[in-house]
């Protein structure tokens, strides 16, 4: 009986090129920019957690979210951002 062995090689380049950043629109209140950047950070962290197998919001405690942020090179998120990450994981199901 022959058995085929599958070896996986880590990707050297990402499958998709990152999108080019565009400047945010001018003239908005400062709070809009703060909440916009907070949502972007929460989305990046939620995607990273989902990629590592965290599918249930209760398993994504603040320490795990902050550890993921450190691993990605993102500033540690606040408690509000951690709540947003859990909400994104919850409603993405």
C-alpha positions in Angstrom: 0.0 0.0 0.0 1.5 3.3 -1.1 1.0 6.4 1.0 1.6 9.9 -0.3 3.2 12.4 2.0 2.1 16.0 1.7 4.6 18.5 2.8 3.6 22.1 3.3 6.1 24.9 2.7 5.5 28.3 4.3 4.5 31.0 1.9 7.3 33.3 1.0 4.9 36.0 -0.2 1.3 36.7 0.8 -1.3 35.5 -1.7 -2.7 39.0 -2.2 -0.8 42.2 -2.3 -1.8 44.6 0.5 -4.1 47.4 -0.6 -2.5 50.8 -1.0 -3.5 53.2 1.8 -5.5 56.3 0.9 -5.6 59.3 3.1 -8.7 59.7 5.2 -11.2 62.4 4.2 -10.5 65.8 5.8 -12.9 67.9 7.7 -14.4 65.2 10.0 -14.5 65.5 13.8 -11.6 64.0 15.6 -13.9 61.4 17.2 -14.7 60.0 13.8 -11.1 59.3 13.1 -10.6 57.7 16.5 -13.6 55.4 16.0 -12.6 54.6 12.4 -9.1 53.5 13.4 -10.5 51.6 16.4 -12.8 49.6 14.0 -9.9 48.9 11.6 -7.7 47.6 14.5 -10.6 45.5 15.8 -11.1 43.9 12.4 -7.4 43.1 12.0 -7.3 41.5 15.4 -10.6 39.5 14.8 -9.2 38.2 11.5 -5.9 37.2 13.2 -7.8 35.4 16.0 -10.1 33.6 13.6 -7.0 32.5 11.6 -5.5 31.0 14.7 -8.7 29.0 15.5 -10.5 31.3 18.0 -14.1 31.1 17.0 -15.9 31.6 20.2 -15.9 35.1 21.8 -15.6 33.7 25.3 -12.2 32.2 24.5 -11.0 35.6 23.2 -10.2 37.2 26.5 -8.3 40.5 26.8 -5.0 38.8 27.4 -5.3 36.6 24.3 -6.3 39.6 22.2 -3.4 41.7 23.5 -1.0 38.8 22.9 -2.2 38.6 19.3 -1.7 42.3 18.9 1.8 42.1 20.2 2.6 39.2 17.8 1.2 41.3 14.9 3.2 44.4 15.9 0.1 46.4 16.8 -0.2 48.6 19.8 -2.0 46.9 22.7 -5.7 47.5 22.3 -7.9 49.1 24.9 -10.7 47.4 26.7 -13.2 49.0 24.3 -11.3 47.6 21.3 -11.2 44.1 22.9 -15.0 44.3 23.3 -15.3 45.2 19.6 -13.1 42.3 18.7 -15.3 39.9 20.6 -18.4 41.4 19.0 -16.9 40.9 15.5 -16.2 37.3 16.3 -19.7 36.8 17.7 -21.6 38.4 14.8 -19.4 36.9 12.1 -20.7 33.4 12.9 
